[in-house]
Amino acid sequence: MTTKRPYLDFYEEMGSQLVSRVVGNQEEFLRTRSALYMLLGIVPGFVKGKRVLELGPGTGHNSLHTARLSPKEYVLVDGGEEILDVARERLSHLGNSSTKLEFVCSLFENYEPDRQFDLVLAEACIPMQKDPATLLSQIAQHVKLGGVLVVTTISAVSYLSEILRRLGRDIVIPAHTPPNEQLEVLRPLYRTHLESLIGLGRSIDDWLLDNIVQPFDVEQLLTIPQAINVLQDKFQILGSSPKFLTDWRWHKTMTNVSPSFNKQAIESYHSQNINLMDYRVQNLSHDIDTGMLLETECSKIWDQMIDLENNRSSDWLRLWKDIENVRNLVGQCAPQLLPAVTEALEWLQSGARQKDLTDRQEFSHWWGRGQQYLSFVRYVN
């Protein structure tokens, strides 16, 4: 199956299988969204009475919190009519007459509103596109001066555990196997892994389809530094989740027109990005050069995986070497993560058999921080 439109074509082919989300306690879930907004610097009073645009609302679960903050106008744009209908149905029960809701079926790059917005949300829809940097630039144009943009990023560091699980799929399942047949193999293979994942917000099948089965070809990740660099001429970073931003400068020394928040954020990221590799570790630090090298080496593994899956390479020995290079870096700055990386590499090299996963408990509990959230303010030069 060839994917011409990342995500969208695959979602449409799989039908409603990818529009479900598991939300146990609704109020607890909404409190997590409130906490996220606080980390991003979006206080409730900022949203009330404002114009909000959300790109890629999915089933609308995340949109409920935003709608409850009573924006004046709330436009939700998605490329799939079916999933947009689910969001429309979910939000229609709010009974909030002060908010004008609008649902638009459109590809993000084709959406051309006649006004700009105070808050633009683009969650889980820019990374893994064919040209995420260009898409981010287009989306940023919808933010008015003084408005806020929220985007998510994914790096090969934060996604490494998923990349290695996907490589396990590549080893044990022949290419071009239909998605439902892949699920029959992947469920027992990764069930215990996914059951250990805290906060899994969807069924096991949905997660597998979205992260392991969905075909990738020329899709690219989007890291925090890349997102900042794309936006740096018109935006300053405001907040993040996880909260990696550190800035000990005294505000009275910030007399420049642009106080270099973006530069400071990139330096903070590269001195702490090992924390993205495993959600259980935090507050580890290393020198900036190590962080940049870690990013480069993990990105090589992503690129190798894409090439192997699309028959542009068959060099598994090079892939093992790239993973070993990352393992060596991990040993330098986070030795507590070495057992998980080592188990994953040894399992892949031995043929990725299900029976060999039983005793690899470090790997089964290893999950990265997946996607990160960034908020930006559009400012006047």
N, C-alpha and C positions, 0 to 999 in steps of 0.2 A: 504493500500500500504506500503510495507516494503522498506526502503531506505538502500541499502547496501553501496553505495558510496554517501556520503553527497553531496548535491546539484546536482551532475551530473546526477544521476538516475532520480531525479525529473524533472530537466531541459529537459532531453531527452523525458520523458513521456509527458510533456506539449508542446513539440515541439518549434515552433518559438515564442510562447507567451512570453518567457523570454529573448529574444535577442534584444528587442527594448529599446531605450533610448530617452528621450525627451531633445533635445538640441535646445534652441531657437536661440540665437545669438552665432554663432560659435566662433567669435573672443572674445566675452566676456567670453565664456566658457574656451577658451585656456588661457586667462589671469588669470583665477582662478587656472589653473594648474601651471602656472608660479609662482604665489604667493605661492602655496603649495611647490614647489621645493625650493623657497627661504627660507621658514620656516624650511625646512629640511636640509638646507645648501648645496643644489645641484645647483651650479651656472652653467650657460649655457656652459662656457668654459670647465667644467669638463666632459661634455657628448660628446662634439665634437671630433670625431675621435676615440672614445672608443668603447669597446665591451659592449653591453647592453643585458641583459636577462630579459624578462618579463613573469612571470607566472600568468596565469589567465587574459589575456587582455580583455576578454569579447568581446563586439562589436567593440573594437578598438577606441572608442571615446577618452579615456584617453591617448591612445598610440600616438595620433596625435601630441601632444605637444612634447613628447620624440623624435619622428621621425624628427620633425622640427629642433631639435637641432643638427642634422647631425652626429649621431654616425657612426663609421666605420662599425659596424655589429650590427644588431638588431634582436634577436631571440625571437619569441613569442610562448609560449607553453600553450596549453589548452587541456582539456580532451574531449571536444565536437567538433566533426568535423564541425557541422553546424554553431556553433557560431564562430569557427575559420575562416570559409569561409567568414563570415560577416566582420571580422576584416581585412582579406586579401583584400577584395574588397575595403574597406574604405582606406586602406593605399596605395593601388596600384595607386591612383590618385595623389600622392604627386609629382611624377616626380623628386625625389631626387636620382640622379644616384650615389652620393657619399656614400650612405648607402646600404649595403647588407642586404636585408630582408629575414628572414627564418621563416616559420610557421611549427610548430611541433605539431601533435596531440598525446598527451601522458598524462597519469596521472603524477602529479608532482613527486610522489615518485618513479616513474619508469624512469624518465628522467635522462640520464647519459651522459652528453656532454663530449667531449674529451679535453675541455679547460675550464678555469675559466674566469670570467667576471669582468669588472671594476665597473659595476653598475647592481645590481639585484633588480628587482621590484616584490613584491608579495602583491598586493593590493586586499583586500577583499576576500582572498582565504585560510587563515590559521585558523582563529577562526571558531568555529562550525564544525570543523572536529572531527573525533573520537579520534585522538591523536595529537592535534596541536603542542605540544612541540616537539615531534619526527619529525613531518613534518618540523617545523621551523629549527631544527638542520640539516636536510637533505638539505634544500634549502640553508642554510648558507654556505654549502661546495662549492657552485658554485661561491663564491666571492673570488677574488684574494687578496693577501696581499696589503693593502693600498686602496682596493676597498670599495664601499659603498653598504649597504643592506638597502632596504626600505620595511617595513612590516606594516600591520595594525593590531590593537588590538580591542577587544570589551570586556568591563567589564559588570557585572550585574548592576553596578551603572549607566553606560552610556546607558544601554539598558533597564532600568527598565520600562520606559513608554511603550515600545513595548511589554515587557513581560506581563504587566497588560492588554494591549489590546488583546494579544493572549489568556490570561485567559478568557477574555470576549467571545472570539470565543469558547473556551472549554465549557463554560456554556450554550450557546444558540444553538450550532450546534452539533448534535449527532456524535459520533465517526464514522470514516470510510465513512463519507459523501463525495462523489466525489468532486474534487477541483472546477469544474465549478458551482456546486450547492452551494458550500460554498460562492463563489463570489456573488451569487444572494442575500445572506443574509448580507454579509460583506460590500458591496458597500454602501448601504444606512446607515449602522451602523456607518461607519468610514469616509464617504465622507467629511463631514465638518471638521473633524480632519485633514485629509490629505490636504485639500485645504488651511489650515492654516500653513502648513509646508513650510518654506522658503527653496528654492533650491531643491525641489523635482525633481529629474532628470529622472523620469520615469512615466509611466501611473499609475493610481490608481490600476488597476488590477494587473499590474506587481509587484507593491509594496506589495499588499496584498498576492499574491502568494509567493513571496520571503520571507516575514517576518511573515505572520500569517498562511497561508495554508500549506506551506511546512512541511512535517512531520520531527520531531526530535526524536531521540531515545537515543543514548549514546554520542551525540555531546557535545563538551566542548567549553567554551569560552576561550579566551586568553587575560589576562590583561597585562597592561604595565609592572608591576613588574615581572610577569611570563616570558614575552618575554626577559626582561633584564637578568634575572637569567639564562635562557637557553643559552644565547649568551655570558655571561660575561667573559668566559675564553679566548675568541678570539676576542671579539668586544667591542668597547667603543661607547656609545651613542653620536650622533652628533647633531640631531635636532628633533623637534616634531611639530605636529599640532593636537590640539591646543598647543601653546607654554607655557607649564607648567614649563619648566626647569628654575630654579634659582640657581645661584652659585656665591656667593660673595667672594670666595677665590681669593687671589692675585696670579697671575701666578708664581711669583718668589718664592712662598712657595711650589710649586708643583714639588718637586725634586724626588719623587718616580718614578719608572719605569712605574707604572700604577697610574695615578692621581685620581682614584676613581670617575670618572664621573658617572659611573653606580650607585654606592652607593648614590651619591648626588641626582641623578635623582629619585631613589625609594623614598627617603625621601621627595623630593619635591612633588612627586605624592601623597603620603599618607597624606600630609598636605593640599592638595587642591582638592582631588578627588570629593568633593561635587559639584564642578563646572561642572562635567560631567553629572550630573543628569538632568540639564535643560540648553539648549543652551543659554537661555536669561540671565543667571547669569554668573558673572565672577569676578575674583579677590577675592573670598571668601577664607578664610583659617581657619584651625582648627588644633588641635594637632594631631600628628601622630597616636596615639592610637585610636582616634575617626575615622580617615580615614580607618584604618585597620578593625575596627569593622563594619563600614559602608559597606566595601567590603564583609566581611563575611556574614552579614545579607542579603544583596542583593543577594549574591550567593545562599543562602538557598532558596530564592524565585525561582530562576532559576531551581535549582535542584528539588524543589517541583513540579514545572510546568512540567518538563520532566517526573517525576514519575507519575503524574496524567494522562498525555496524553498517557502513555504507560501501564496503569493499574497496575503499581507497588505500587500505593498508592491511597487511596480515602479520605485522611485526610484533608478536606478543612478547618476545624477548626484550624489545625496547620498552614496552609497557611495564614489564616487571622491573626493569632498571629505573624507570621514572618513579614507580611506587617505592622502591628501595631508597631513592634519593629523598623522597618526602619522609619516609620512616627515619632516616638519619637526622633530618632537621627536627623532627618531633623529639627524637632522643636528646637533642641539645636544649630545647626550650620547654618541653612538656613530657618528661619521661614517664609520667603516669598514663599517658596515652599509648605508649609503645606496645603493650600487650594486645590492644584491640587492632591496631594497624598490622601488627605481625600476624595475628590470627587470620585476618582477612586476606592478606597476601598469600599465606601458606595454603589457605583453603582454595583460593582461586588457582594457584599453581598445581594443586593436587587434583583438579578436575571439577571443583565446585559441587561435590556430591552431597545430597541431603544428609546421609548418615554421618558425614564428617563434620556437620555443623553442631551436633549434639553437645560436644564438649568444648565448644568455642564460645564460652559465655561472655567473654570480653567483647567480642565482635557483635554478638546478638544484642547487647545493651548499648552499643555505640551509635549515637545519633548526633549529627551536627546541628547547628543552629539554623539550618535551612535558609529561609529568607530573612532579610533585615528590613526595617522600616526607617525611612528618612523623611524629615519635613524640611521645607525650604521656604524662605520669604522672598518674594520678588521685590526688588528695591530699585531706586532711581540712581543711576551713576552720578 
